[in-house]
Amino acid sequence: MSNQFTHLDEKGNPSMVDVGGKAITKRVAIARSIVILEDKILDQLVNDDIKTKKGPVFQTAIIAGVMAAKKTSELIPLCHPIGLDNCQVRIQLNQNKEVVVECETSITSKTGVEMEALTGASVAALTIYDMCKAFSHNIIIKETRLIKKTGGKKDFELEE
């Protein structure tokens, strides 16, 4: 495996990776963002969602995450535009009362979907922030990270 940056040409200039010679494989990625909300926000939780004047927070965040994953190449320079086969965003509270956003993306293609999963999880978390800030601005988006990716040159799974 090369320790070279993939988005630089031989002169060090930005360059889109040529995926023309890569094999078409099934590629899946899962990313996670964790959002910490104050108790006064979590107290608004009814039937697994927080209702606001803007609408249901988690349902809206799910839609925003899917929309963002589909537009990743418009947001991240040098990402290939791809047509996702699937994108699922799941939101739940963990045992620490943190909001866990997971975005799973998949495609059968020459290039992967990890940036799409990371973008989907990030934008879903930002949507939760936006919709809850009327209750409090003391909201923390604690982390966004890749959990797992399969297909392509190298698989990855976070060891927790």
C-alpha positions in Angstrom: 0.0 0.0 0.0 1.3 3.4 -0.9 1.8 6.2 1.6 1.2 8.8 -1.0 -1.8 11.2 -1.0 -4.1 10.0 -3.7 -5.5 13.4 -4.8 -2.1 14.9 -5.9 -0.5 14.5 -9.3 3.3 14.0 -9.7 3.9 17.7 -9.3 1.9 18.0 -6.1 -1.1 19.7 -7.8 -4.7 18.7 -6.8 -6.0 15.9 -9.1 -9.1 13.7 -9.2 -8.2 10.0 -8.9 -8.5 8.1 -12.1 -10.8 5.2 -11.3 -10.9 4.0 -14.9 -8.8 0.9 -14.3 -10.4 -0.1 -11.0 -12.6 -3.1 -10.7 -16.4 -2.8 -10.2 -17.2 -4.1 -6.7 -19.9 -3.8 -4.1 -18.8 -1.1 -1.7 -20.4 -0.2 1.6 -19.5 2.4 4.2 -20.9 3.3 7.6 -20.2 6.5 9.4 -21.3 7.8 12.7 -21.8 11.2 14.3 -22.6 11.7 18.0 -24.6 14.7 19.2 -24.9 15.7 22.9 -28.1 17.5 23.8 -28.9 19.1 27.1 -31.6 17.4 29.3 -34.0 20.3 28.6 -33.9 19.3 24.9 -34.0 15.6 25.5 -37.1 16.2 27.8 -38.9 17.1 24.5 -38.4 13.6 23.2 -41.7 11.9 22.6 -42.2 8.6 20.6 -38.5 8.6 19.6 -38.4 12.1 18.2 -38.3 15.7 19.2 -41.1 17.8 17.9 -40.4 21.5 17.1 -42.1 24.3 15.2 -39.8 23.3 12.3 -41.1 19.7 12.4 -39.8 16.4 13.8 -36.1 16.7 14.4 -34.9 13.2 13.8 -37.1 12.6 10.8 -35.9 15.8 9.2 -32.3 15.0 10.0 -32.7 11.6 8.3 -33.9 13.3 5.1 -31.2 15.9 5.3 -28.5 13.2 5.7 -29.7 11.3 2.7 -29.9 14.4 0.6 -26.4 15.4 1.6 -24.9 12.0 0.9 -26.4 12.2 -2.6 -24.7 15.6 -3.1 -21.3 14.8 -1.7 -19.4 15.4 -4.9 -20.8 18.9 -5.0 -19.5 19.6 -1.5 -16.1 17.8 -1.3 -13.6 18.8 -4.0 -12.3 15.9 -6.2 -15.0 13.5 -5.0 -16.4 11.5 -7.9 -20.1 12.1 -8.6 -21.8 8.7 -8.0 -25.3 7.4 -8.0 -25.8 5.7 -4.7 -27.5 2.3 -4.7 -28.7 2.9 -1.1 -28.4 5.3 1.7 -29.9 4.7 5.2 -29.7 7.1 8.1 -30.6 5.8 11.6 -30.8 7.9 14.7 -31.1 6.7 18.3 -30.1 7.5 21.8 -27.3 5.4 23.3 -27.0 4.4 27.0 -25.3 7.7 27.7 -28.3 9.7 26.4 -26.2 10.8 23.4 -27.8 11.0 20.0 -26.1 8.5 17.7 -26.5 9.2 13.9 -25.4 6.4 11.6 -25.3 6.7 7.8 -24.8 3.6 5.7 -24.2 4.0 2.0 -23.6 1.4 -0.7 -22.9 1.2 -4.4 -21.6 -1.3 -7.0 -19.0 0.8 -8.7 -15.3 1.5 -9.3 -15.1 4.0 -6.4 -16.2 3.9 -2.8 -18.8 5.6 -0.7 -17.1 6.5 2.6 -17.2 10.3 1.9 -20.9 10.0 1.2 -21.5 8.2 4.5 -19.4 10.7 6.4 -21.2 13.6 4.7 -24.6 12.1 5.4 -23.9 11.6 9.1 -22.4 15.1 9.4 -25.3 16.9 7.8 -27.8 14.9 9.8 -26.0 15.9 13.0 -25.9 19.6 11.9 -29.6 19.4 11.1 -30.3 18.2 14.7 -28.2 21.1 16.0 -30.1 23.6 13.7 -33.5 22.3 14.8 -32.7 22.2 18.5 -30.8 25.5 18.9 -34.1 27.3 19.9 -34.0 25.2 23.1 -30.3 25.7 23.7 -27.1 26.4 21.9 -25.2 24.2 24.3 -25.2 21.3 21.8 -22.0 19.4 21.0 -21.4 17.4 17.9 -18.8 15.2 19.6 -17.4 13.2 16.7 -17.9 12.1 13.2 -16.0 9.1 12.1 -15.9 6.1 9.7 -17.1 3.0 11.4 -16.7 0.5 8.6 -16.0 0.2 4.8 -15.9 -2.8 2.6 -15.1 -3.3 -1.1 -12.3 -1.6 -3.1 -8.6 -1.8 -2.3 -8.8 -2.0 1.5 -11.5 -2.8 4.0 -11.7 -1.0 7.4 -13.6 -1.6 10.6 -13.3 0.5 13.7 -12.1 -1.4 16.7 -14.2 -0.3 19.7 
